[in-house]
Amino acid sequence: MKSFLKLTFAELKLQLREPIGTFFTLAFPVMLMLLFGTIFGNEPLPFLNGYGQVDLSVPGYIGMIIGTIGMLGIPITLSNYREQGILRRLRATPLQSRAVLWSQVAVQVCMTAVGVTLLVIVSSLLYDLRLPAADAMMIPAILLCAFSFFAIGFVLAGVMPTPRTAQAVGMAIFYPMLFLSGAAMPRFIMPETVQRIAEWLPLTQVVILLEDMWFTGEWNVTAVIVVTAVLITGLIVSRYTFRWE
């Protein structure tokens, strides 16, 4: 456990030394919230069931943080480590292989927590954000969604040959999901056909799960099943596709 904690702390420091990755993980959702908050404000509106624009957007921005880490952060980091031979050397140490991989998960959980906390604090201070209906239950909901996308990230890290390929493929998959899922903009403004297509995307189910938990305090059963299925499938596939060198 001591070695695992040391490795996790070292990985966390390395993560924070990557300003671009830290920016997109922590600052970009906040900047997007500030942009739309400045334009539209957060006044309660009848056609939004008494919520403001910022109130409705925050769960989606949390999904954005989760998706960015899962689809871009993890694949690029692990692919880079493999290309530089770092994974091979770590595997040769007395550390168990699972400790090396779980340290990556622990670091990304910390980054997710920091990003969500920063988003909620800024939204609350500037726009009087309405906090979730079930505060405590948001934590397991966010963790379930995060682990689901982390599993996807490990799959990409295993099958992509280089960091550049991992970045290109991750962006090609993630950014269409980002704009179709409701993470970057509300789904209700999209055509019905686009909304129906978007329901098949994992990030859409993440946003739906977070929105329902945030606004009603209830688990969306369909979204939970889909997100859990993605998590299990990702774990199984990554077990057979992940490469140390």
N, C-alpha and C positions, 0 to 999 in steps of 0.2 A: 504493500500500500504506500509506503514512504517513497519508493522509487516511482510509482505511478503518479503521486502528487508532484514530485519534482519535475517529472517529464511534462506533466500538464502545465505547470507554472512556466517552464521554459517555452513550451509551445504557445502559451498565451502571450508571452512577451514578444515572440517572433510574429505572432498575428498582429499585434499592435504596431509593429514596425513596418507593416505594409499599409501605407497611408491611403492608397487607392481602394484597396479592399475594405479597409475600415470605413472609408467615406461612404461607399455604396451600401455597406451593411448598416451603419449607424446613422449617418447624416442625411443620405438621400431621401429616405422616407419622411424624415422630419422636414426637410426642405420642400418636398412635394406637398406635405400637409400645410406648411406655412404659405406656399404659393396659392393653393386653392382656398385656404382659410382667409387670406387677404382679399381674394377676389369675391368670394361668396359669403364670407363671415360664417357665424355659427348660430344665427338666430333660429329659434324653433319655428318650423313651418308646418301648417296643417297637412299638406299633401305628403309630408315626410313623417306623419304620425307624431308630430310634436318634437321631432329631433332636428338638429341642425346638420349642415353639410359635413362639418368636422366630426360630429358624433357618428355619422354613418360611415365615414371613411376610415376611422382608426382600425377597426378589425381587419379591413382589407390591407392596410399598411403593415399590420403585423404579419399577415400572410406574405407580403412582399419581402419582409426581413427573412422569414423562414425560407422562402423560395430562393432568395439570393444566396444564402449560405449553402443550402443543399445543392443547388444546380451549378453554382459557380465557385464558391469558396472551397468546399471539400474536394471536388474533382481536380481543380487547378493545383491546390496544395499537395495532394497525394501524388498526382502525376509528376509534379516538379521534384518531389522527394525521391520518387522511383527513378527518374531520369538522372538525378545527381548521385544515385547510389546510397542515399540516406536510409531508405527503407531496408535495404539489404544489410547495412551495417547495424541498424537498430535490431533487426531480427537476429543478428549474430551475438548480441549481448545477452547477459543472463535474464533480461526482461522477457516476460512471456509475450508472445505475439499479440494476444488479446489486449494486453496493457497498452501497447503502442497504439492500437486502433481506438481503444476506449479513451485514451488521452485526447485524441482528435475530437471524439464526440463530446467530451467534457468541455473542451475549449469552445466548441461551437454552441453548446448550451449556454455557456457564459456570455458569448457574444450575442446570442439571441435575447438573453435576459437583459443585457445592457441596452440593446437596441429598443426593446419593448418599453423598458422603464423610461428611457430618454424620450421616446415618443409620447408616452402617457403624461409625463411631467410637463413637457412643453405645451401639449394640448390643453392640459388642465390650467396651467398658469395663464396662457394667452387667450384661450377660447372657452374656458369654463366647461371642459369636457364632462359629459355625463358618464360616470363610471359604470362598469358592467353590473348587470342585475345579480350575478352570482360571482362575487370577487374570487373566492377560493377555488371555484371550479374552473376558472379560466386557466389556472396553472396546469392541471393535467391535460386540458384541451390543447393548450399551446405545445406542451411537451409531446403529445401524441402526434400532432401535425409536424412538429420539428423532426422527430425521429423518423417519420415517414419520408420526409424529403432528404434527411441525412442518408437513409438507405438508398435512395435514388442516386445521391451523390457518390456513394461507395461503388455502385454499379458503374457509373460513368468513369470513375477513377480507375476501375479495373479494366475496362474495355478500351479506353482512349490511350493511344500509344505515347502521346507527348502532351505537355501542358498547353501548348498552342492549340492542339486539336481539342483538348478538353474544354478550353475556353470557347472556341468557336462553336462546338457542338452544344455546349451548355447554354450559350447565349441564343443559339438558333432555336432551342427547345423552350427556354425559359421566357424570353421576351414576348412571343405570341401568347403564351399562357398568362403572362402578367397583365396584358391589356384586355384579354377576353374573359378572365376569371372574375373580375370585379375587384382585384387587388389594387389597381391603379385608378380605375374609374368605376362608378356604379354600374352594375349590370342592367338595371332597369331602363337606362337610356339607350341600350342597344336594341336592334331589331330582334323580334321573337325568334327568328330562325337562328341568329347568331347565339342567342341565349341558350337555345336547346343544344346546339353543337358544343358550346362552352361547358355544359354540364358534364361532358365526358372527360374533362381535363382534371387531373388530380388537384391542381391549385384551386380550381373552382370549388371543389368539395372542401378543401381546407378553409376557404373564405366563408363558405356556407356554414360550416361547423362553428367557426369563430364568431360569426355574426349572430347565429342563433343563441349561442352561449352568452354572448355579450348583451344582447337585447332582451332575451326572454329567460335566461338562466337554465335553458333546457338543452339536452343533447339531441342533435339531429341524427336519428338512427341511420338513415341512408348514408349521410356523410361519414359517420363513424365507421360504418362497414367498409366503405370505399377506401378511406384513409388507412384503416387497419389492414385491408387487403394489399394496398400498395406497400405498406411497411413490411408485411410478411414476405411478399413477393420479392421486394428489394433485398431483404436479408438472405433469402434462399439463393437468388441469382448472384449476389455479390460474393457469397461463400465459394462459388465455383468459378467466378470470373476475376476475383481480385488477385493481382500479381505483385509480388514484392520486388521483382527485378525484371 
